[in-house]
Amino acid sequence: MLRSFFYAPKKPKKSPPFHPPGQLSNADAKRRLPVGRKPFGIDGLGRFDKKATMTLSVALCTFNGERFLLNQLQSIAAQTRLPDEIVVCDDRSQDATTAVIGEFARRVNFKVSLCVNAERLGATQNFARAFSLCSGEILVPCDQDDVWEPDKLAVLDSAFRDDPRLLLAFHDLAVVTPEGILTGGTQWERLGFGQALQARVNGGEAFESLLRFNLVTGAAMAFRASLGRTALPIPECFVHDEWIALVAAAAGRVLSIDRPLTRYRQHGRQAIGPAAPNLITQFRHARNSMDRAHFVRMVERTRRLRERLTAAGDALRETKRLSLVEEKLSHAQARLRMRDQTLIRWPLAFGEAVRGRYGRFGYGFKSFLQDLVL
């Protein structure tokens, strides 16, 4: 059964201040940026025009999230640019999650909507449902266990207002412990998403970059609601962030913002965690997960992407991009054959290396070695 409730207080009131344990001030945050990294400014001067020209919806998905949820909600209420609404889709929590949301909604001056799914959907389809229920022009996915920096929504809003062609923006995340303590690392550092790759994404090569591997974390992205007409429904074989980022990059402009605007909590119960921090961990993960089924999924995912690009009409049917997807499909099929026909694994791997496909669609020499030894 579907339950929903809406809160819209008649009298605006100031949202309660929120200061998570260990949170840095804006000035401190800028001082802590790595050498050479420039803060992403708001209107160039750190100011935000309160006369927003677009509406902004936060799409929050929850499941048994009472432990960390209030911190996340309070960080949203403390934004310098408040959302126009929060749409919460709960995946049939069995704890006090919905009660926490209800109590929070009574204390803020923006609309909060809660829908409880009739049956459990899982993270990806729960987000897809939340997106479909949002009314804003810009949609901001939100995890239940993170904490937002106070100017996150202001920075994202400014990015979309400055560039009408922008379809999707994403930013870095500061990795924190379950207690919310900064580890000193960021998600982009773990992904190896440095300045050269950022320049490629921001220079118009986002699709080529994302076709190699996913760089966009759902908890760190925002996109125009109009993108949903092409991106939804999300295929079952994809995670929502990777799929939406690929479709956005095929359809228009994508922007990477070199600033950690979310504190990305690392704990054992999260549905999708941060990237593996070192080569040994990555090798163990690859050895355990890169079996035949992994490459069957890779082939299926690439086929589904080709189908969506082809079916979407002129907006996505760009010859160069379709050719790249076809080539990636051939690469995925070759890697699957290596698992089925071990006697020709080495010739196939060397053939893919000569064609440069490990560099175009994977981690280069590391992917080549994986095919030889795993």
Secondary structure, DSSP 8 states (H G I E B T S, - for coil): --EEEEE--SS---------TT---HHHHHHTS-TT-----STTTT---SS-SS-EEEEEEESS-TTTHHHHHHHHHT-SS--SEEEEEE---SSSHHHHHHHHHTTSSSEEEEEE-SS---HHHHHHHHHHH--SSEEEEE-SS-EE-TTHHHHHHHHHHH-TTEEEEEEEEEEE-TT--EEEEEHHHHHT--HHHHHHIIIIIHHHHHHHS----GGGEEEEGGGHHHH-S--TTS-HHHHHHHHHHHHSEEEEEEEEEEEEE--TT-SS-----SHHHHHHHHHHH-SHHHHHHHHHHHHHHHHHHHHTGGGT--HHHHHHHHHHHHHHHHHHHHHH-GGGHHHHHHHHHHTTHHHHHS-THHHHHHHHH-
